[in-house]
Amino acid sequence: MKKYKVLVTYMEAGMGHITSADAIADALETYYPDEVEVERSHVFTETGDPVLKKHEDKFVREVRYAQRHHRHMFFLTWLEYLLPPLWTLTLTYSIAYPRVKRRLQKLFRHKNPDVVLCTHWTPLHCAIEDKKRRRADYLTALYVPDPNVHGWWDHRADLTLLNNPRAYEDAMREGFDPKKTILSRFILRTAVKNATRDKAQLRAKHGLPLDAFTVAVADGVYAEANLKPFTDALIALGRPMTILIIAGKNETLYRHYSELAGTLTVPRLFVYRFVPDAHELYGAADLFVTKAGPNALLDCVCMGTPVLTNYYSSPIEQITNELYIDQCGVGTYTTDPAEGARRVAACMDDPSLLDPYREKCKAFVETHVGGEKEMADALIAALRAAKGP
């Protein structure tokens, strides 16, 4: 039997779009290994095309800038609504980035997939325009990794996969077809689903002290927001704890804390660059201090670790913070490093303070997570209907 070819597109604009692409690809390979051939394609970098790489680099710069300047992404998000969003999106890629669109479309056609599956709106729009203008013979599908849907997600996709009711409401308001829109739950990569939740095992695996109170600190893959002031406030406590500093792609912070780790005995510092298995460090910790990035919070809560959020750089992250902290109660929020350090110290003195948050983490997983098979089912059903069994 001929397998359906699923082209899963990867784009870096933060790591959330990439980990989400992994999650949907893993789901297809897990539940339909005999029906699908999944190609995981880093479409902006794999060919070495300088036009495509430059475009992805632009998104990376925007995300990094937004994490340093809180209102930047709010301004960009509202800007798209000054005119009809689909009109501005189409105009942008027709006038400002026509070469990006053409080269992505050429790449899609060369790969000859049955479906182009996207977790970012840029490759999605280019694929939809390819179908419209050139009658390309593939389906277009998207999984929105965020808790909301904004106007630059192209509503003309053949299939849309959403992970929470707020996103579904947004999608209906943006003109998505309810017959082509599937509401399920959040999905996880196989690595996170299958990871041990035993903190002792995770600490032993990563060479960490087994009995010390452990705090993981991160700030997205670029570590451009509040990692440093919150980490410095924790160090200033002078308490016998373990601090896991995930500096990601921020080489300046990585070098700074690596040097400092060699001079301190209290607290113990362990410093990391970007690590694909960061969820294991979250799981090894008693508490995770980070900005309100959707995928980092999802992975952490699924590992059973409460969070202390300290920043949000966009409406997406603000809505994420409201979902995880205000609605589901898996942790607390403060932008004050000194207050954050006081909360950590209180939990060190009385670890039972974290118990209610751990219970909320379990409740979040039971209620909001586990949509992998349902989303894989929906994609296979769309392929069967369009391409035949």
N, C-alpha and C positions, 0 to 999 in steps of 0.2 A: 504494500500500500504506500502510495506517495505521501510523504509528510508535508504538512503545511510549513512554509518557511516564515518564521516570525523574526523580523528585524527589530531588535530592541535598541533604541538609540540612547547614547550616553552623552550628557553635556555637563560640564562643571560650571556651576554658579552657586558656590557652596557645595557640600557633599550630599545634601539631601536628595537631589535629583538622581544622583548616581546610586546611592543605597536603595532608593525606591525602584530604580530600574533593575537592580539585582533581585529585589524581592519579587517583582512580577515575573522575571525570567526564571527564578527558582521555582515559583509556583507552577508555571507551565511545564517545566522539566520534571517536577515531582509528580504531578497528577496526570500528565498526558505525554509521557516519554515516547509512546508509539505513534503519536499523531503529529508531533511538532518537531521541527528543527529550529532551535533558537540560535540566532547569531547576535552576540553582544557587541555592538559596534560603537566605538568612540568616533563618531562621524566627523567631529571637528578637528581631530588630530591624527587619525590613523593613516591618512593618505599623505601627510606632510604638506598639504595645501596651505600656503601662507595666508590666504584670504580667510579660510575657515578658522585657522588657529588664531588669527588676529581677532576674529569676532568672538570666539570663546574667551580669549584673554580680556576683552572689553567687559564681558559680564563678570569675570573674576574681579576686575578693578572696581566695578560698581558695587559689588557685594562687600568688598573690603572697605571701600569708602563709606558705605552706609553703616558699617559697624562702628566707625569712628565718629560719624555725624548722624545723630539719631533721626533728624527730620528729613534726611535725603530721600529715603525710599518712600516716605509718606508723600513727599512732593511729587515724585515720579508716578506713584500710583494714582494720585488724584489728577495728574496731568492728562492721563489717558482718557479721562471722562469728560474733558472739555468738548470733545467731539465723539461721535459714535465709536466705541472701542474697536470693532472689527474694521471700520474704515481707516482709523489711524494705524492699526497694525498692518493692514494691506499697503497703505501708502508708505509706511516706514520701510517695508521690505521691497517695495517697488522702486522707491526713489533713493533712499539712503543706502540700502544693502542689496541691490539687485544681484550682484555677483555671488553673495552668500547664498541667496535663494537658488540661483541657477545651478551652482555647484553642488549644493545639497540634493537638489532634484536629480541631477545627473548621477550622483552617487546612489540614490535610491533606485533609480531605474537600472543601473548597472548590477546591483545586487539582486534584483528581480524577486522581491519578497511577495508573499501573499498578504502580509499586513505589516505596516510600519507602526510600531508601538512607541509612544513618546511619554516621558515624564517631565518634559519642559516644553513650553509653548512655541519656542522658535522652530525646532525641527517639525513639530506638529503642523504649524501654519505652512511651512514650505511644502510638506507632503500634501496637504489639502489643496493648495494652489496648483500643485503638479497634477493632481487628479482633475481639477476643474479646467485647467488650461490645455493639458495634453492628453487627457483621458487615460492617465496611468492606471494600470490594471492591478491595483492593490487596495486593501482596506486601510483606513487610518484609525488608530485607536490611541487613547491616552489614559494614563493613570495619573490623577492629580494627587501629589504627595502631601499637599497642604491641607489645612482644615477649612479652607475657604476657596472660592473660585472668583478670580478677577476677570476683567473684560478682555484681556489679551489671550486668554485660553480660547482658541477658535472653536465656536460652538457647532461647526459644520462636520465634525468628526463622525465617522461611522459608528464608533462606540466610545463611550465615556465611562470610566470607572472611578467612583468616588468613595470616600471612606468615613463620612460622617454626615448627619442631617444638615448641619450648617452649610456645608459645601453643596449639598443637593439643592437647598433653597437658593443659594447664590446662582447655581447653574440654571435653574428654572428662570430666574430673574434675568439672566444673561442670554436667554433664548435657546438653550439646549433642548433637544428633542427628548421628552420623557421616555419615548419608546426605545431610544438608543442610549439611555443613561441608567447605569446600574449603581445603586447605593448598597454598599456592603459595610465592612468594618476595616480598620487598619490592618495592613499586612506586614509581615516580617520576613527578612532574609532567613534562609535555612540556617545559617550560622548562628543567628540569634535565637531562633526557635529551639535549636538543639543544644544550646550552651548550658552547661551546668549553672545552677543558681547558688551552689554551695560556696560561701565566701571563703572558707578555709581552703578548699581546693583551688579556687581562683587565686588566692594570695600565694599559695605554695607554687602554683604554676608560674607566676610572674616574679617569684623571688621576693615577696613582700613580707614584712613582719606579720605573724599570724594573729597576734592578740592586741595590737595597737589600734586605737580608733583611727579610721582611715577616711580621708576626704579626697575625692577626685575633683579637680578643677579644670575646666575647659572653656572654650569660647568660640565654638565652631572651628572649622578647619583652618581659618586664618588668624584666630586669636587676636582680633583687633579691637575688642570692646573692653570688658571689665576684668579680664583674667588677672592682669598685673596688680591692680589695687586690691582685689579681694585676696589674692595669694599673699601679697605683702602683709595684709591685715592678719591673716591666719598665722604667718610666720612670726609676726610681732607678739602673738599670744605667748610664745615661748613654752608651749605645752608639748608633752610627749605624745605626739600624734604622727601619723604617716600622711603626707600630702603627695598625691599623684598629679603632676602638672602636665597636662596634654597640650603642648604648644603648637601642635599641628604643623602648618607650613610657615609659621612665624619663626624664622631662624634667629632673629634678634633675641626674642624671649627664650628660645631653646638654649642659646649659648649663655645667656645671663643666668638662668636658673641651674644649668648644668654646672657652671662655675661655683655658684652659691652652694649647691648640694655637696660639693667637696669640702666645704668649710663648716658645715652645720652637723651637729649630732642630735640636736633637739630644735625643731622637729626634724624627722627624716624626710628628705625630699627625693622623689623619683621623677625624672623628667623624660618626656617622650616627644618625639616628632609625630607626624601623622601615622597612625597605626590602624590597619583594617579591622583589627579585633578590639577596638576601643570599648565595645560593649562589655568585654571581660573585665576591663579596669573599672567600668561603672559598677559591675556586679561585685567586684572585690571591695568596693567602698561602702562605708556606712551612710554616706551622704554625697551627692553630686552637686557641685556649684557651677552654674553655667548660664549662658543666655538662653532665651526661649526659642531655640531652634527646634522645629517640629520633629525631625528624625532622631536627633540626639535624645530628646526627652522621651520619645517613644521607646527607643532601645533601652534607655536607663530604667524607665518604669517597668518594662517587661522583664528586666533583670531583677526587679524587686527592690530597687534602691530609691529612697525618697530624693527629692530635688530641692535646691534653693536656687531659684532663678534670679538673675540680677540685671537683665537688660533685654530690650527687644528693639530691633532696628527697622521694623517695617510693620504694616498692618497685618501681614501674615504671622509674624512672630507675636504681635500683640494679641491676636485672636488665639494663637497657640497658648500663650500664657493664661489667658482667661479660661480656656478649656481645661488645662492641666491643673492650674493652681486654684482659680476661683470656683470652677464648677466641680471638678473631680477631687480636689483636695489632696493631691499627692505630694505636696510640699508647700513652701512659702516663697514670698517674693520680697526683695528689698534691693534698692540701688545703692545703699549705704554700706561701704566695706566694713566700717566699724561695727555696725549693727549685724552684718552677716557674721563677723567673727564672734560677736557675743552669742549669737544663736548656736553657732558651732560649739562654743565653749559650754553652753548650757546642756547640749546633747552629750558632750563628753562626760559632764558631771552626772547626768541622769540619762543614760541611753534609752530608757523606756519612753522618753519624749518622742522618739522616732516611731514607736510601735503603731500609733494611729495612722501615720503616713504610709507605713508598710502595708497595713490593711487596705488603705485606699489604693495603693498600687495593685494589689491583688484584685480588687473590685474593678479597677480600670481595665485590666487584662480580660477579666471575665466578660465585661460589658462591651468593650470597644475594640477588641483585637481578635483576629482569627478569620479574616476575609479571604485568605489565599485561595482556597478551593472555589469559592463562589465566583471570584473574579476570573480565575482560570476557566471555569465552566462557561462564563458569559462570553469570553473571547473565542473559545472553541465553538460555541453555538453560532456566533456571528460568522466564523469562518466556514462552518458547514453550510450555513444558509446561503452564503455568497459564492462559495467555491465548490460546493458539493462534498459528499463524504469521501 
